[in-house]
Amino acid sequence: MYKLKYDFRQYNNVIATYINVLINNSMASFQQQIRNGQVRNSEHDADALAGCIQNLEEYLYYNFGKFPENFNHIINTTMNNVRTISVLPNNKRGIYGETQAQNKVIYINPDLSDSKYLTGEERTRLYMAHELGHIINNEWMKKVVEYANQQIRQGRLTQDHAQLIYDGFSMLDEATTQNRAENFVYEFSGKRRPSLAYYKNGRMFNSEPYKSNFDYYGELEEPAIMFARTLRGIGKEKEDIKALDMLSKRALSPNFFNRILNEYTRDGQMPAFIQEAQYMGLLKRASYANFGYEDVSYLHNSKTYLERLRNVTAQMRDYRAPFDDGYGER
């Protein structure tokens, strides 16, 4: 039986049992990969896999301490949707990580290089935490799909516009998962997370600098912060990182999307909501185009999308306290 390193109190037995099953499934999967010739350096990869399984316990403990009000959702969603951790086959190690939802498998890349701030091992853990974050956010992403389909059926949005709204919240999904994963990895590595700095991408935003402290998806950090400040309880926050942290915490709730929808509806600002979500969706497409996964026209227009999002979110910045039925931030 797996022996927990941390005390989860009433959750100890269920988490120990879960990790024990995860270890057995992961080892069986790894042995199959070796037999299939998908792994070249089995000793190195086995060490990385063992480290990430331990990292899963650290990840759960981090959330147990930081977000106790969301922990039931976090642990239930994790146990229901992650049954195996595997290493990426050698021929797929150009990516940082991958989740196969239908098979309940997270694939890690054990060959990541060091960055300016993190070791390769820490970056492997960063992207496993990123994949776990997507799994947690998926509950509200399903509600985005329901909303988009409802708007299409009611004739309020075209298929293309509804898809853009989905892409816009997919952008928030990427930004909040990356932000939470960065916070987690820096804390458990005993390192200070770097401050926001200016970066340039030769293709995004006409090469104009943007602020970020992400290891990846840095071009999506500023747009997420812009949107965050349109929400009650966040708009009054002056520091960019704190505003994004507040949004990232809210995104741990399965009701994240519905609460945003409710807030904009009650304030009579749904046209602005549609605009913002669509510009965020266009920026998500531009980000994907930068890596060759979308039409390059989105990339060429990315500066315009960012400026338009900045204009509308600046008008919508909300300095009021959240509704009483919101997030309990007062």
N, C-alpha and C positions, 0 to 999 in steps of 0.2 A: 504493500500500500504506500502510495506517495506521502511523504511527510512534509507538511507545509512549513515554509520558512517564516510566514507571518501569521498573526492571529486575526482571523476574520470573525471571531466570536460565534454568533449563532449560525454563520455560514460555513464553519470549518469543515464539517463532514461532507456537505454537498460539494464544496469546492475540491476537497481532497479526492473524492470519488470521481469527479469530473476530470481532473487532471490525470488521474490514473488511467482512465479510459483514453484520454487524449494521447498519453505516452504510448500505450499499446497500439493504438491506431497509427500513430506517427511512425513508430518503429517498423511496423508491418509494411507501411507504404514505402519507407526508405529502403527496406530490404528488396522490395519489388523493383524499385528504381535501379538498384544496383544490378539485379538480375537482367533488367532490360537494357543495361548499358547507358543509362541516362545520367549517371554520376561518374566523374573521373577520379576525384580526390575524396574518397569515401570517409577517411579519417577526419579531414578538415570539415567536410559537410556535416558529419555526425556531431562534431563539437558545436557547430553553429546551430544545428537543430536542437540539441540539448539546451543551449543557451537561450534560445527563443522560447522553449517550453517553460524554463524558469522565468523568463521575461514575462510570460503570460500571467504568472502568479503576481509578479511585481506590478504589472499593469492593472490587474484587478485590485490589488491592495492600494495602489495610488488612487484609484477611483473610489474605493471604499472609504478612504480618509477624506478625500477632497469633495466628493459629491454624494454624501450618504442618502440624500433624498432621491437620487436617481439610481442608486445601486441595484435595487431589485430589477429595474429595467435592464441595466447593464449586464448583470450576471445571467439573467434569464435569456436575453438575446444572444449573449456569447455562447452559453451552453447549448442553445437550440440550433445555432448556425455555424459553429466551429467544432468539428469532430476530429479533424486531422490537421497537423501542420507538416508541410513538406518543403523540400528544397526545390527550387526551379530546376528543370532539366538543364544541362549545360548549354544547349542550343537556344535557350530562352533567357539567358542572363543579361540581355541588354536592357531589361526592365527592372524596376526596383522591387516589385512584389505583385501578387495577383490573388484574387479570391475567386474560386469556383463555387458560387452559391449553391448550385444544384447538387454538388458533391460534398458541400460543407467543408471545403479544404481551403486553407490559406497557404500560399506558396511564398517562401522567403528567398531572397538572393544572398547567399553566403559570401559572395565575391565582391562586395562593394568596396570601393577605395576610400581612403581617408579624405575628409574635407578639411577646410580651414579650422573648423571647430570640433568636429566629431571624428572618432576612429571609424574604420570600416565596419567593425562589429556593432558600434553604437548606431550607425546608419542602418544596418540590417534590422536592428530592433526598432528604430524609428519607423521604418516602413511596415513592419508587422503591426505596430500600434496604429499606423495609418489605416491599414486594411481592417483592423478591428473597429476603428472609428466609423468606417463606412457601414459596417454591419449594424452598429448601434443606430446610425442615422437613417438606415434603410426603412425603419418603421414610419418616419414622417415623409420620406421620399415616396413611399407608396401612396400617401395621401395627396401628394402633388399630382401623381398620375390620376387619381380619382377626380381631383378638381379639374384638371385639364380635360379629361374625357367628358365630364359633366358640362363644361363650357362649350365644347364642340357639339354635344347633343342638343344643347339649348340654343345653338346658333349664335352664341356671344363671341366666340373666337373661331378663327379658321384653324385647320390642322397645323399649319406652319406657325401661327402665333402661339398656339397652345404648346407646341414643341419647344419654342423659344422660352416660354415660362418654365417648362421642365428643365431646360438647359441652364436657366438662371439659378434655379435652386440646386441643380447639380454643381454649379460653381460654388454656392455656399456650402454644400456638402464637402467639396474638396478643401475649401479654405478652413472650415471648422475642424475637420478631421486632421489636417496637417498641423494646425495651431495646437490642438490638444496633444497630438503626438510629440511635437517639439517640446512642449512644456514638460511632458512626462519624461522624455529621454534625458533632457538636461538635468532635471531634478534627480533622477536615479543615477546619473553619471557623476553627480556632485559638481556640475559645471554651471557657470552663470550663462544664461541664454543671452546671445548678443543683442544689442539694441538694433532698432531699425536703421538701415543704411540705404543709400541710393545705389541702384544697379541699372545697367543698360543691357537691353537685348537688341541685337542688330535688326530684328524683324518686328518685334512688338512695339506699338506706340510710336512708330516712326523714329525709333532709336532714342526717344526721350527717356530720361531716367525715371524710375519708379522706386518707391520705398518698400523694403521687405526685410524680414529676418527669418525667412523660410529657407530650408535646404532645397526645396523643390516647389513648383507652383508659385514662385514669388510674385509673378505678374497678377495673381488673383487676390493677393492680400489687401491691397488698397481698395479695390472695388468692394470687397466684403466689409471692410471698415466703413466705407461710405454708406452702404446699406444699413449696417448695424446702427448708425446714428439716426436713422429715421424712426427708430423704435423707442417707445416710452421707456424711461429708465436707463437707456444707453446714450441717447443723444446729448445728455448733459455732461457726459464724460469727456474730458479734454484730452487725455492720453490715448493715442491710437491703440496701443497694445492692450490697455485695460478694456477699451470698447470691444475689441475683438475677443478678448477672454470672456467678456459677458455674453457675447453672441454665441461663442463656442459652448459655454455652459448651458445656455438655453437649448442649444441643438442636441443636448443629451436627452431631452424629453421627447417621447413619441408624439406629443401634441405641439411640437415646435411650429410646424407649418400652419396648423389650425389656429394657433394663438396669433400669429402674424396676420392671417386672413381676418380674424375677428377684430383685431386692433384697427386695421385699415378700413374695414367695413363700418365699424362704430364711429370712426372719424370722418366717414364719407369721402375717402380718398382712394377708392379702388382704381380710377383711371391712372393715378400716379403709380400705384402698385404695379399695374400691368406694364407701364412704361419702364419702370426700374427693372422688373424681372426680365423683360425682353432685352434690355441693354446688357444685363448681366449674362443672359444666354448668348448674346453675340460675342461677348468677351470670352466666355468659355469656349466657344467655337474657334475664336482667334487663337486661344492658347493651344487647342488641339491642332490647329493648322500649323502652328509653329513646329510641331513634332511630326507633321506629315499625315495627320489623321482627318483633316478637314480641308475644305476649299481654301486656297490661298487668298481669295478675295477678303475673307474675314480678317486675315492678318493685316492686309493693306489698309483696312478701315478701322483697325483697333484703336488708334488715337482718337478718332471721331466718336466711337462708342464710349470710350472712357470719359471724354469731355461731356458728352450728353448725360451720362450717368452722374457725373459730378454735378452738373447743373440741376438736375431734378432732385438728387438727394440733398443738395444744399438747401433747396427750398423746402424739403420735407423734414429737415432735421428737427427732432422733437425733444424739447427740454423738460417735458412733464414726467412725473412719476408714473410707474406702470399702474395698470388697473389693479384693483384689489384682488381680482381673480387671476392675476398674472403669475409672476415669478417670485414674489415675496422678497424683492430686492430692497424694499424701503427700510 
